[in-house]
Amino acid sequence: MKLKKDDLVQVMTGKDKNKQGKILQIDRKTNRIIVEGINIVTKHQKPSHGNQTGGIVKTEAAINASNVMFLHKGKPTRLGYKVEEKGGKNVKTRIAKSTGEAV
């Protein structure tokens, strides 16, 4: 997965199509991500020691990473890697496939 935490992404499919948000959390094992303000679900919580009032709580749920695209200069684009040799070491940098610029 080429996406990282704090990347700005756009949802391409589903009920939140064309919405944009920042990645809050990534689960690389299941290929799912949590995006700020996307896929809001309601949970009914009982009152507990940490949450005295309880009630209905709205939170973001995870979505599959294949349903989002990275935003580069306001447009969704795919990401790739470019390997360069610097000082005898290979250095990988992320690039936007549409423009070829480093991200």
C-alpha positions as CSV (number, residue, x, y, z in Angstrom):
1,M,0.0,0.0,0.0
2,K,1.5,3.3,-1.1
3,L,-0.8,5.5,1.1
4,K,0.5,6.9,4.4
5,K,-1.1,8.5,7.5
6,D,-2.1,12.2,7.0
7,D,-2.3,11.8,3.2
8,L,-5.2,13.7,1.6
9,V,-7.5,11.2,-0.4
10,Q,-10.7,11.2,-2.3
11,V,-13.3,8.4,-2.1
12,M,-14.0,7.0,-5.5
13,T,-16.9,4.5,-4.8
14,G,-19.7,4.0,-2.3
15,K,-22.1,6.2,-0.4
16,D,-19.4,8.9,0.2
17,K,-18.2,9.1,-3.4
18,N,-16.3,12.3,-4.3
19,K,-15.8,13.3,-0.7
20,Q,-12.2,14.2,0.5
21,G,-10.5,13.7,3.8
22,K,-7.3,13.0,5.6
23,I,-6.2,9.5,6.5
24,L,-6.3,9.0,10.3
25,Q,-5.4,5.3,10.6
26,I,-4.1,2.5,8.3
27,D,-4.4,-1.3,8.8
28,R,-1.9,-2.8,6.3
29,K,-2.8,-6.4,7.3
30,T,-6.5,-6.0,6.2
31,N,-5.9,-3.2,3.6
32,R,-8.4,-0.9,5.3
33,I,-8.1,2.7,6.3
34,I,-10.0,5.3,8.4
35,V,-10.6,8.6,6.7
36,E,-11.6,11.8,8.6
37,G,-15.4,12.5,8.0
38,I,-15.9,9.5,5.8
39,N,-18.2,6.4,6.4
40,I,-19.8,7.8,9.6
41,V,-21.6,5.1,11.6
42,T,-23.7,5.5,14.7
43,K,-23.1,3.3,17.8
44,H,-25.3,2.9,20.8
45,Q,-23.1,3.0,24.0
46,K,-24.1,2.2,27.5
47,P,-23.0,4.6,30.2
48,S,-19.6,3.6,31.7
49,H,-16.9,5.0,33.9
50,G,-15.2,6.7,31.0
51,N,-18.5,7.9,29.3
52,Q,-20.9,8.9,32.0
53,T,-23.8,9.8,29.7
54,G,-23.7,7.1,27.1
55,G,-26.2,7.5,24.2
56,I,-25.7,7.5,20.5
57,V,-22.1,8.2,19.3
58,K,-21.1,8.9,15.7
59,T,-17.7,7.6,14.6
60,E,-15.7,6.9,11.4
61,A,-15.6,3.3,10.2
62,A,-12.9,1.7,8.1
63,I,-13.1,1.4,4.3
64,N,-11.1,-0.6,1.9
65,A,-8.0,1.3,0.6
66,S,-8.8,0.4,-3.0
67,N,-11.8,2.7,-2.8
68,V,-9.8,5.9,-2.4
69,M,-7.2,7.7,-4.5
70,F,-4.4,10.1,-3.4
71,L,-5.0,13.8,-4.1
72,H,-2.1,15.6,-5.9
73,K,-2.7,19.3,-6.6
74,G,-6.5,18.8,-6.1
75,K,-6.8,15.9,-8.6
76,P,-7.0,12.1,-7.8
77,T,-4.0,10.2,-9.1
78,R,-2.3,6.9,-8.7
79,L,1.0,6.6,-6.8
80,G,4.2,4.9,-7.8
81,Y,7.8,4.7,-6.7
82,K,11.0,5.9,-8.3
83,V,14.3,4.4,-7.2
84,E,17.4,6.6,-7.4
85,E,20.9,5.9,-6.4
86,K,22.3,8.6,-4.0
87,G,25.6,8.2,-2.3
88,G,25.8,4.5,-3.1
89,K,22.4,3.8,-1.6
90,N,19.1,3.2,-3.4
91,V,16.4,5.7,-2.3
92,K,12.7,5.2,-3.0
93,T,10.5,8.3,-3.4
94,R,6.8,8.4,-4.0
95,I,5.7,10.0,-7.3
96,A,2.3,10.9,-8.8
97,K,1.8,8.8,-11.9
98,S,-0.2,11.5,-13.7
99,T,2.6,14.1,-13.5
100,G,5.7,12.2,-12.5
101,E,6.4,14.7,-9.7
102,A,7.6,13.6,-6.3
103,V,4.9,13.7,-3.6
